């Protein structure tokens, strides 16, 4: 199929938020909503693909401003005229024009372009993601409800909201206070005794605290501990892994396959909480899932409070690769509105994997151009 990239456009689309989530806070605690950058790629024959970057300034160094300027001033000019099917050349070009630091440079930005190209090529092939990958997968995914509270008095209310909406599994934000965290998990476990209780520290513990709290979390019935230490504390991860109190799951520490391969060889982890938005898109995320499966390690499904297109990418990926655990995709919990013609819906804590070609969803372009979500 002979087509070339003729145009790449980027649009700011910000979603109103509901409830408290620490990563939505701006300077001085001001709530900013959930900004995203929607990417449209058009070929010389008029075919269109849609992607979405989901920067989170309190989670990474990328902002929606940096994503917009990088796409418009660097990635788009570099990719113009290229074959959209040539994944290797496209990613090499993006990584050449925006260089890496420890790992891939601006991976959240590049993810939006990667998703748009995957959607575009899927439409040109008239194939779903599962068909392209020759996977059967599953039609529905179970989701996890996020518990991120500022006081223990708020735990029961947040858990009750999740239960009322049909959720039975919970992921909790922990660190840096181990006493608070243990009581938090104790309360959640009491309110949802049969659910999968996933603790995510976002790199917030020091090594001594993590070593002390991991066995106590295990005693409470917590099955995994995600990103207990900052991503660059490699010897600490080795010691936690050797301790063996809980499976150690990496998140912020894994961007590309290069460090994943190294971290597996060094014995730093038991698995990864996957996020296509974190690692440069669905192309790289799929490779990492296959690396984990080949190594006999866990893959959990997570996200960056993804709406719409980015959420669809996670769903088709996790569905095709038969995710075994509840997915911590909390966009539907914290965000309002949609730019899709048929918005993604959660029913009783479960969501259907999009079945259409490309990324499986249809975008309402008028909403994108106006920056609105109805």
Secondary structure as UniProt FT lines:
FT   STRAND          5..15
FT   HELIX           22..24
FT   HELIX           27..29
FT   STRAND          34..43
FT   TURN            44..45
FT   STRAND          48..53
FT   TURN            57..59
FT   HELIX           64..70
FT   HELIX           71..75
FT   HELIX           76..79
FT   TURN            80..81
FT   TURN            84..85
FT   HELIX           87..97
FT   TURN            105..106
FT   HELIX           107..125
FT   HELIX           129..133
FT   STRAND          140..143
FT   STRAND          145..147
FT   HELIX           152..154
FT   HELIX           155..164
FT   TURN            165..166
FT   STRAND          170..173
FT   HELIX           178..191
FT   TURN            193..194
FT   STRAND          197..200
FT   TURN            202..203
FT   HELIX           207..219
FT   TURN            220..221
FT   STRAND          224..226
FT   TURN            231..232
FT   HELIX           234..243
FT   STRAND          247..250
FT   TURN            252..253
FT   HELIX           257..265
FT   TURN            266..267
FT   STRAND          271..274
FT   TURN            276..280
FT   HELIX           282..294
FT   TURN            295..296
FT   STRAND          298..302
FT   HELIX           308..320
FT   TURN            321..322
FT   STRAND          327..328
FT   HELIX           331..334
FT   STRAND          346..347
FT   TURN            348..349
FT   STRAND          350..352
FT   HELIX           365..370
//
